[in-house]
Amino acid sequence: MMLTHRKIMVYHHSYNVISQASQMRPELFYQYWEDFAVLLDHPNSYHRDFALIILANLTPADKENKFLNLFNRYFSHINDEKFMTARKCIQNTAKILESKGELTGDIIDILLDVDNRCDFPLKQKALLKSDVIELFINFYRQINDKEGVNEFVKYELGSISPKTRKMAKKFMEKYG
């Protein structure tokens, strides 16, 4: 697989093509699900990012519910050793929520527990919450635990992260 080629330019360009194509036509890449899933445990964070993004892209084609088998592995990357990989995990959760609405409650529970699930320094954890709140804004209608989400966001109005404060304010203006 070109995604695991030893040269960065080869695997980076391969990723760009596969990422865009799998977003447009996930059914064409679904047969390679296991090849992408293996990358969740890759020692290179770029490859873990590739897996998070491509697997999320493939969820609309996941008629066999393969995502359920890697649900915990996928969301363990909220506490990846690399902060940017944790952000990719949360940011790509939007694609999963769009196609796997039945998992909304379980996903929201994970996101609400981000403080306990992450070992990042305080400033990074605060920034990560801006991505979480953005998901809450975009998927608020399908969230059942609105009270938990509202409390989470209200608390973040005082965040040390300006971006998170801004996102919390945006949420409160829309749903407060």
N, CA and C of each residue as an Amber inpcrd file, in Angstrom:
protein
   528
   0.8490000  -1.1790000   0.0000000   0.0000000   0.0000000   0.0000000
   0.8920000   1.2380000   0.0000000   0.5590000   2.1680000  -0.8520000
   1.3600000   3.3880000  -1.0070000   1.2890000   4.2840000   0.2350000
   0.2340000   4.1300000   1.0430000   0.1020000   4.9470000   2.2550000
   1.1870000   4.6450000   3.2810000   1.8060000   3.4950000   3.1710000
   2.8580000   3.1320000   4.1290000   4.2400000   3.0980000   3.4710000
   4.3490000   3.6860000   2.3250000   5.6440000   3.7680000   1.6380000
   6.6510000   4.4670000   2.5390000   7.9180000   4.1170000   2.4290000
   8.9280000   4.6920000   3.3300000   9.2300000   6.1640000   3.0310000
   8.9280000   6.6320000   1.8290000   9.2040000   8.0210000   1.4750000
   7.9660000   8.8890000   1.7280000   8.1810000   9.9630000   2.4520000
   7.0770000  10.8190000   2.8840000   6.2960000  11.4070000   1.7170000
   6.9650000  11.8160000   0.6640000   6.2510000  12.4220000  -0.4560000
   5.3340000  11.4110000  -1.1490000   5.7430000  10.1590000  -1.1730000
   4.9050000   9.1220000  -1.7920000   3.6670000   8.8930000  -0.9450000
   3.8640000   8.6760000   0.3650000   2.6780000   8.3900000   1.1800000
   1.8080000   9.6170000   1.3870000   2.4030000  10.7950000   1.3790000
   1.6030000  12.0060000   1.5380000   0.7130000  12.2530000   0.3060000
   1.2760000  12.1150000  -0.8710000   0.4790000  12.3000000  -2.0890000
  -0.5750000  11.2020000  -2.2330000  -0.2120000   9.9880000  -1.8560000
  -1.1870000   8.8870000  -1.8930000  -2.3520000   9.1900000  -0.9650000
  -2.0310000   9.6770000   0.2290000  -3.0800000  10.0350000   1.1860000
  -4.0080000  11.1100000   0.6020000  -3.4240000  12.1490000   0.0010000
  -4.2470000  13.2290000  -0.5570000  -5.2620000  12.7050000  -1.5660000
  -4.8230000  11.8100000  -2.4250000  -5.7070000  11.2470000  -3.4420000
  -6.7750000  10.3680000  -2.7960000  -6.3370000   9.4570000  -1.9080000
  -7.2810000   8.5200000  -1.2780000  -8.2730000   9.2660000  -0.3900000
  -7.7980000  10.2670000   0.3220000  -8.6800000  11.0240000   1.2150000
  -9.8060000  11.6920000   0.4290000  -9.4470000  12.3890000  -0.6350000
 -10.4630000  13.0690000  -1.4410000 -11.3930000  12.0810000  -2.1300000
 -10.8170000  11.0450000  -2.6930000 -11.6300000  10.0570000  -3.4170000
 -12.5470000   9.2910000  -2.4660000 -12.0540000   8.9540000  -1.2770000
 -12.8760000   8.1920000  -0.3280000 -13.9930000   9.0560000   0.2530000
 -13.8050000  10.3510000   0.2560000 -14.8700000  11.2350000   0.7100000
 -15.9700000  11.3300000  -0.3560000 -15.5540000  11.3480000  -1.6170000
 -16.5310000  11.4490000  -2.7110000 -17.2250000  10.1220000  -3.0000000
 -16.4750000   9.0220000  -2.9300000 -17.0140000   7.7010000  -3.2860000
 -16.5510000   6.6440000  -2.2730000 -17.0310000   6.7120000  -1.0430000
 -16.5570000   5.7890000  -0.0030000 -16.7570000   4.3140000  -0.3490000
 -17.7980000   4.0140000  -1.1160000 -18.0740000   2.6210000  -1.4550000
 -16.9530000   1.9740000  -2.2650000 -16.1810000   2.7820000  -2.9810000
 -15.0690000   2.2440000  -3.7720000 -13.8850000   1.8130000  -2.8990000
 -13.8090000   2.3580000  -1.7020000 -12.6730000   2.0920000  -0.8260000
 -13.0350000   1.2190000   0.3750000 -14.3100000   0.9520000   0.5470000
 -14.7680000   0.1960000   1.7070000 -14.1230000  -1.1840000   1.7920000
 -13.8580000  -1.8060000   0.6560000 -13.2430000  -3.1390000   0.6480000
 -11.8440000  -3.1350000   1.2760000 -11.2390000  -1.9620000   1.4230000
  -9.9030000  -1.8500000   2.0140000  -9.9510000  -1.3980000   3.4760000
 -11.1380000  -1.4910000   4.0710000 -11.3600000  -1.0400000   5.4520000
 -10.2610000  -1.5390000   6.3940000  -9.9920000  -2.8270000   6.3700000
  -9.0080000  -3.4130000   7.3030000  -7.6090000  -2.8440000   7.0750000
  -7.2670000  -2.5630000   5.8260000  -5.9570000  -1.9700000   5.5350000
  -5.8330000  -0.5930000   6.1780000  -6.9190000   0.1540000   6.1870000
  -6.9040000   1.4800000   6.8130000  -6.9740000   1.3600000   8.3370000
  -7.7460000   0.4090000   8.8370000  -7.9010000   0.2270000  10.2850000
  -6.5650000  -0.1050000  10.9550000  -5.7370000  -0.8730000  10.2740000
  -4.4160000  -1.2330000  10.8190000  -3.5790000   0.0240000  11.1040000
  -3.8010000   1.0510000  10.3040000  -3.0190000   2.2810000  10.4610000
  -3.3420000   3.0300000  11.7550000  -4.4400000   2.7020000  12.4130000
  -4.7560000   3.3410000  13.6990000  -3.6680000   3.0940000  14.7390000
  -2.9490000   1.9840000  14.5810000  -1.9090000   1.6160000  15.5390000
  -0.5000000   1.8510000  14.9990000  -0.3900000   2.5690000  13.9120000
   0.9180000   2.8060000  13.2860000   1.7830000   3.6830000  14.1930000
   3.0910000   3.4310000  14.2560000   3.9640000   4.2680000  15.0920000
   4.0990000   5.7150000  14.6040000   3.8430000   5.9430000  13.3100000
   3.9490000   7.2800000  12.7450000   2.5990000   7.9920000  12.8720000
   2.6040000   9.1590000  13.4890000   1.3410000   9.8720000  13.7260000
   0.6490000  10.2850000  12.4230000   1.4030000  10.5500000  11.3610000
   0.7660000  10.8790000  10.0890000  -0.1290000   9.7310000   9.6260000
   0.3580000   8.5140000   9.7880000  -0.4170000   7.3550000   9.3660000
  -1.6430000   7.1570000  10.2480000  -1.5110000   7.4560000  11.5410000
  -2.6840000   7.3920000  12.4120000  -3.7040000   8.4420000  11.9730000
  -3.2240000   9.6420000  11.6110000  -4.1190000  10.6840000  11.0830000
  -4.8360000  10.1870000   9.8340000  -4.0820000   9.5590000   8.9230000
  -4.6740000   9.0410000   7.6880000  -5.8130000   8.0800000   8.0270000
  -5.5590000   7.1880000   8.9720000  -6.5690000   6.1970000   9.3480000
  -7.8160000   6.8780000   9.9040000  -7.6360000   7.8500000  10.7890000
  -8.7790000   8.5390000  11.3890000  -9.6340000   9.2230000  10.3260000
  -8.9850000   9.8690000   9.4010000  -9.7010000  10.6160000   8.3650000
 -10.3780000   9.6770000   7.3680000  -9.6360000   8.7120000   6.8680000
 -10.1800000   7.8250000   5.8340000 -11.2800000   6.9260000   6.3980000
 -11.0900000   6.3930000   7.5960000 -12.1350000   5.5560000   8.1890000
 -13.4160000   6.3630000   8.4050000 -13.2690000   7.5980000   8.8540000
 -14.4550000   8.4580000   9.0000000 -15.1110000   8.6820000   7.6340000
 -14.2930000   8.8640000   6.5980000 -14.8300000   9.0260000   5.2410000
 -15.6210000   7.7970000   4.7950000 -15.1940000   6.6270000   5.2470000
 -15.8150000   5.3790000   4.8000000 -17.0870000   5.0140000   5.5580000
 -17.3730000   5.6810000   6.6580000 -18.5430000   5.2880000   7.4550000
 -19.8710000   5.3480000   6.6910000 -20.0560000   6.2430000   5.7230000
 -21.3240000   6.1820000   4.9770000 -21.5020000   4.8710000   4.2040000
 -20.4100000   4.2090000   3.8570000 -20.4780000   2.9480000   3.1150000
 -20.4270000   1.7330000   4.0370000 -20.3810000   1.9560000   5.3370000
 -20.1910000   0.8670000   6.3070000 -21.4970000   0.1420000   6.6020000
 -21.9710000  -0.6130000   5.6440000 -23.2300000  -1.3650000   5.8010000
 -23.0410000  -2.5910000   6.6980000 -21.7830000  -3.0380000   6.8710000
 -21.4970000  -4.1980000   7.7150000 -21.1780000  -3.7920000   9.1610000
 -21.2800000  -2.5130000   9.4510000 -21.0090000  -1.9720000  10.7910000
 -19.6240000  -2.3360000  11.3300000 -18.6380000  -2.2840000  10.4690000
 -17.2570000  -2.5600000  10.8830000 -16.7480000  -1.5030000  11.8560000
 -17.3210000  -0.2940000  11.7770000 -16.8560000   0.7680000  12.6760000
 -17.0710000   0.3950000  14.1410000 -18.1350000  -0.3340000  14.4210000
 -18.3990000  -0.7410000  15.8090000 -17.2330000  -1.5320000  16.4010000
 -16.5710000  -2.3420000  15.5700000 -15.4550000  -3.1610000  16.0470000
 -14.2150000  -2.3380000  16.3980000 -14.1160000  -1.1460000  15.8480000
 -12.9440000  -0.3270000  16.1640000 -13.3140000   0.9830000  16.8570000
 -14.5580000   1.0780000  17.3010000 -15.0540000   2.2800000  17.9810000
 -14.0970000   2.7340000  19.0920000 -13.7700000   1.8460000  20.0080000
 -12.9070000   2.2220000  21.1350000 -11.4890000   2.5730000  20.6790000
 -10.9670000   1.8180000  19.7180000  -9.6270000   2.1300000  19.1810000
  -9.6250000   3.5010000  18.5140000 -10.6700000   3.7680000  17.7530000
 -10.7660000   5.0600000  17.0660000 -10.7490000   6.1970000  18.0870000
 -11.6290000   6.1190000  19.0630000 -11.7550000   7.2200000  20.0180000
 -10.6720000   7.2360000  21.0900000  -9.8500000   6.2060000  21.1470000
  -8.6870000   6.2560000  22.0490000  -7.7040000   7.3270000  21.5790000
  -7.8110000   7.7130000  20.3250000  -6.9060000   8.7260000  19.7770000
  -7.2290000  10.1390000  20.2510000  -8.3000000  10.2910000  21.0200000
  -8.5310000  11.5640000  21.6990000  -7.3850000  11.8280000  22.6700000
  -6.7250000  10.7630000  23.0800000  -5.5550000  10.8840000  23.9590000
  -4.3060000  10.3380000  23.2610000  -4.1900000  10.5840000  21.9860000
  -3.0090000  10.1670000  21.2350000  -1.7810000  10.8800000  21.7850000
  -0.6200000  10.2910000  21.5820000   0.6090000  10.9530000  22.0500000
   0.8450000  12.2850000  21.3300000   0.2790000  12.4290000  20.1490000
   0.4080000  13.6710000  19.3800000  -0.8990000  14.4540000  19.4610000
  -0.8000000  15.6880000  19.8820000  -1.9730000  16.5340000  20.0450000
  -2.7430000  16.7140000  18.7390000  -2.0320000  16.9140000  17.6380000
  -2.7100000  17.1320000  16.3560000  -3.5060000  15.8960000  15.9180000
  -3.0480000  14.7240000  16.2960000  -3.7960000  13.5030000  15.9820000
  -5.0800000  13.4620000  16.8030000  -5.0210000  13.9010000  18.0450000
  -6.2260000  13.9870000  18.8790000  -7.2300000  14.9500000  18.2390000
  -6.7430000  16.0640000  17.7280000  -7.6320000  17.0220000  17.0540000
  -8.2520000  16.3960000  15.8070000  -7.4670000  15.6520000  15.0390000
  -7.9980000  14.9800000  13.8400000  -9.1140000  14.0150000  14.2320000
  -8.9240000  13.3140000  15.3410000  -9.9380000  12.3800000  15.8210000
 -11.2530000  13.1190000  16.0760000 -11.1860000  14.1980000  16.8190000
 -12.4050000  14.9380000  17.1500000 -12.9990000  15.6030000  15.9120000
 -12.1710000  16.2270000  15.1040000 -12.6760000  16.9270000  13.9230000
 -13.3660000  15.9810000  12.9420000 -12.8600000  14.7760000  12.8040000
 -13.4520000  13.8240000  11.8580000 -14.6380000  13.0750000  12.4410000
 -14.9020000  13.2910000  13.7110000 -16.0770000  12.7050000  14.3430000
 -17.3540000  13.2270000  13.6870000 -17.3010000  14.4120000  13.1130000
 -18.4730000  14.9650000  12.4230000 -18.9500000  14.0150000  11.3280000
 -18.0330000  13.4550000  10.5740000 -18.3990000  12.5400000   9.4860000
 -19.0630000  11.2820000  10.0450000 -18.5860000  10.8440000  11.2060000
 -19.1500000   9.6480000  11.8380000 -20.5610000   9.9430000  12.3480000
 -20.7320000  11.1010000  12.9790000 -22.0530000  11.4800000  13.4790000
 -23.0700000  11.6180000  12.3430000 -22.6140000  12.0470000  11.1710000
 -23.5070000  12.1800000  10.0180000 -24.0120000  10.8280000   9.5360000
 -23.1420000   9.8410000   9.5300000 -23.5260000   8.5530000   8.9400000
 -23.8510000   7.4710000   9.9670000 -23.4660000   7.6770000  11.2010000
 -23.7070000   6.6800000  12.2550000 -24.4420000   7.3460000  13.4120000
 -25.5820000   7.9350000  13.1110000 -26.3600000   8.6600000  14.1140000
 -26.7030000   7.8310000  15.3370000 -26.8050000   6.5150000  15.1530000
 -27.1230000   5.6400000  16.2830000 -26.0220000   5.6170000  17.3460000
 -24.8420000   6.1130000  16.9980000 -23.7210000   6.1580000  17.9490000
 -23.6080000   7.5120000  18.6500000 -24.5240000   8.4190000  18.3560000
 -24.4320000   9.7810000  18.8880000 -24.2750000   9.7930000  20.4030000
 -25.1050000   9.0740000  21.1200000 -25.0430000   9.0740000  22.5860000
 -23.6950000   8.6220000  23.1150000 -23.1660000   7.5320000  22.5570000
 -21.8610000   7.0200000  22.9990000 -20.7420000   8.0090000  22.6760000
 -20.8220000   8.6250000  21.5190000 -19.7920000   9.5930000  21.1210000
 -19.8620000  10.8340000  22.0020000 -21.0610000  11.3320000  22.2620000
 -21.2190000  12.5220000  23.1020000 -20.6990000  12.2400000  24.5060000
 -20.9540000  11.0430000  25.0370000 -20.4280000  10.6760000  26.3580000
 -18.9000000  10.7620000  26.3870000 -18.2600000  10.3060000  25.3250000
 -16.7930000  10.3780000  25.2380000 -16.3410000  11.8340000  25.2010000
 -17.0010000  12.6370000  24.3780000 -16.6010000  14.0330000  24.2310000
 -16.8190000  14.8190000  25.5210000 -17.8940000  14.5360000  26.2260000
 -18.1460000  15.2260000  27.4950000 -17.1170000  14.8440000  28.5580000
 -16.4880000  13.7100000  28.3790000 -15.4980000  13.2040000  29.3370000
 -14.0600000  13.4990000  28.8870000 -13.8980000  14.4500000  27.9900000
 -12.5850000  14.7350000  27.4090000 -11.5370000  15.0760000  28.4800000
 -11.9400000  15.7530000  29.5560000 -10.9880000  16.0870000  30.6220000
 -10.3700000  14.8410000  31.2500000 -11.1740000  13.8210000  31.4450000
 -10.6790000  12.5910000  32.0670000  -9.9950000  11.6670000  31.0760000
 -10.2790000  11.8240000  29.8100000  -9.7300000  10.9290000  28.7920000
  -8.4110000  11.4160000  28.2010000  -8.0610000  12.6710000  28.4700000
  -6.8580000  13.2540000  27.8600000  -5.8130000  13.5950000  28.9070000
  -4.5660000  13.3760000  28.5330000  -3.4370000  13.7020000  29.4020000
  -2.6530000  14.9030000  28.9010000  -3.2360000  15.6810000  28.0250000
  -2.5180000  16.8260000  27.4600000  -2.3860000  17.9340000  28.5000000
  -1.4150000  18.8160000  28.3010000  -1.3160000  19.9920000  29.1700000
  -2.6100000  20.8150000  29.0850000  -2.8510000  21.5960000  30.0970000
  -4.0970000  22.3540000  30.2410000  -4.4410000  23.1920000  29.0110000
  -3.4560000  23.8920000  28.4450000  -3.7280000  24.7540000  27.2870000
  -4.1420000  23.9390000  26.0650000  -3.4980000  22.8020000  25.8570000
  -3.8650000  21.9650000  24.7200000  -5.2450000  21.3470000  24.9170000
  -5.5090000  20.9030000  26.1360000  -6.8220000  20.3290000  26.4360000
  -7.9150000  21.3770000  26.2170000  -7.6300000  22.6000000  26.6180000
  -8.5970000  23.6930000  26.4350000  -8.8620000  23.9250000  24.9500000
  -7.8210000  23.8920000  24.1250000  -7.9940000  24.0750000  22.6870000
  -8.7690000  22.9150000  22.0690000  -8.5050000  21.7140000  22.5280000
  -9.2180000  20.5380000  22.0360000 -10.7260000  20.6960000  22.2350000
 -11.0910000  21.3490000  23.3080000 -12.5110000  21.5440000  23.6130000
 -13.1990000  22.4580000  22.6030000 -12.4370000  23.2970000  21.9050000
 -13.0670000  24.1180000  20.8570000 -13.5960000  23.2200000  19.7420000
 -12.8530000  22.1610000  19.4260000 -13.3100000  21.2030000  18.4140000
 -14.5400000  20.4430000  18.9080000 -14.5410000  20.1050000  20.1880000
 -15.6870000  19.4110000  20.7780000 -16.9330000  20.2920000  20.7020000
 -16.7820000  21.5450000  21.0880000 -17.9320000  22.4610000  21.0780000
 -18.4300000  22.6950000  19.6540000 -17.5230000  22.7500000  18.7070000
 -17.9440000  22.9000000  17.3040000 -18.8260000  21.7220000  16.8760000
 -18.4660000  20.5200000  17.3140000 -19.3190000  19.3580000  17.0280000
 -20.6820000  19.5090000  17.6870000 -20.6850000  19.9960000  18.9270000
 -21.9560000  20.1970000  19.6280000 -22.8420000  21.1850000  18.8740000
 -22.2320000  22.2380000  18.3370000 -22.9950000  23.2240000  17.5660000
 -23.6170000  22.5720000  16.3320000 -22.8220000  21.8080000  15.6250000
 -23.2750000  21.2350000  14.3560000 -24.2300000  20.0560000  14.4920000
 -24.2120000  19.3960000  15.6560000 -25.0380000  18.1950000  15.8190000
 -25.9780000  18.2870000  17.0160000 -26.2370000  19.4910000  17.4840000
 -27.0460000  19.6800000  18.6900000 -28.4200000  19.0270000  18.5860000
 -29.0250000  19.0910000  17.4230000 -30.3830000  18.5430000  17.2620000
 -30.4460000  17.0410000  17.5010000 -29.3620000  16.3210000  17.1780000
 -29.4040000  14.8640000  17.3550000 -28.8310000  14.4140000  18.7010000
 -28.4640000  15.3500000  19.5670000 -27.9250000  15.0260000  20.8870000
 -29.0740000  14.9080000  21.8890000 -29.0940000  13.8090000  22.6280000
 -30.1180000  13.6190000  23.6580000 -29.7250000  14.2900000  24.9740000
 -28.4420000  14.2330000  25.3250000 -27.9770000  14.7930000  26.6020000
 -27.6990000  16.2930000  26.4610000 -28.7300000  17.0380000  26.1290000
 -28.5630000  18.4830000  25.9310000 -28.1490000  19.1710000  27.2210000
 -28.6470000  18.6930000  28.3540000 -28.2940000  19.2900000  29.6430000
 -26.7890000  19.1440000  29.9120000 -26.2500000  17.9550000  29.6780000
 -24.8120000  17.7320000  29.8600000 -23.9710000  18.5840000  28.9280000
 -24.4170000  18.6770000  27.6770000 -23.7140000  19.4960000  26.6850000
 -23.7820000  20.9720000  27.0730000 -24.9500000  21.4290000  27.4720000
 -25.0980000  22.8320000  27.8650000 -24.1950000  23.1820000  29.0510000
 -24.1230000  22.3100000  30.0420000 -23.2500000  22.5380000  31.1990000
 -21.7820000  22.5910000  30.7790000 -21.3870000  21.6440000  29.9340000
 -20.0110000  21.5840000  29.4400000 -19.6360000  22.9020000  28.7670000
 -20.4940000  23.3370000  27.8510000 -20.2090000  24.5510000  27.0750000
 -20.2340000  25.7860000  27.9730000 -21.1820000  25.8570000  28.8590000
 -21.2870000  27.0100000  29.7580000 -20.0080000  27.1610000  30.5830000
 -19.4730000  26.0560000  31.0470000 -18.2250000  26.0820000  31.8160000
 -17.0650000  26.6110000  30.9600000 -17.0870000  26.2840000  29.6830000
 -15.9910000  26.6770000  28.7840000 -16.0550000  28.1450000  28.3620000
 -17.0950000  28.8550000  28.7470000 -17.1270000  30.3060000  28.5110000
 -15.9690000  30.9900000  29.2410000 -15.4470000  30.3320000  30.2770000
 -14.3060000  30.8600000  31.0200000 -13.0010000  30.1490000  30.7020000
 -12.9230000  29.4790000  29.5790000 -11.7400000  28.7140000  29.1820000
 -10.4980000  29.6030000  29.0520000  -9.3360000  28.9930000  29.2490000
  -8.0750000  29.7230000  29.0370000  -7.7590000  29.8610000  27.5490000
  -8.4680000  29.1160000  26.7230000  -8.2700000  29.1860000  25.2720000
  -9.2260000  30.2080000  24.6640000  -8.6950000  31.2520000  24.0340000
  -9.5740000  32.2270000  23.3740000 -10.4770000  31.5810000  22.3100000
  -9.9330000  30.6140000  21.5790000 -10.7140000  29.9460000  20.5370000
 -11.8810000  29.1700000  21.1590000 -11.6280000  28.5430000  22.2870000
 -12.6820000  27.7770000  22.9540000 -13.7350000  28.7120000  23.5410000
 -13.3000000  29.8060000  24.1330000 -14.2620000  30.8000000  24.6460000
 -15.1520000  31.3110000  23.5190000 -14.5370000  31.6080000  22.3630000
 -15.2760000  32.1140000  21.2120000 -16.2900000  31.0730000  20.7200000
 -15.8710000  29.8170000  20.6810000 -16.7650000  28.7440000  20.2200000
 -17.8980000  28.5420000  21.2330000 -17.5920000  28.6250000  22.5210000
 -18.6140000  28.4830000  23.5660000 -19.6310000  29.6170000  23.4610000
 -19.1370000  30.8210000  23.2040000 -20.0320000  31.9710000  23.0540000
 -20.9450000  31.7750000  21.8340000 -20.3740000  31.2800000  20.7530000
 -21.1510000  31.0100000  19.5390000 -22.2480000  29.9680000  19.8330000
 -21.8930000  28.9370000  20.5770000 -22.8760000  27.9130000  20.9530000
 -23.9980000  28.5360000  21.7730000 -23.6310000  29.3280000  22.7750000
 -24.6310000  29.9220000  23.6700000 -25.5620000  30.8860000  22.9070000
 -25.0170000  31.6100000  21.9460000 -25.8440000  32.5020000  21.1380000
 -26.8650000  31.7040000  20.3120000 -26.4630000  30.5190000  19.8900000
 -27.3290000  29.7140000  19.0440000 -28.3100000  28.8600000  19.8590000
 -27.8200000  28.2890000  20.9760000 -28.6370000  27.3220000  21.7280000
 -28.8520000  27.6820000  23.1960000 -28.1600000  28.7230000  23.6920000
 -28.1750000  29.0700000  25.1120000 -29.5360000  29.3880000  25.6370000
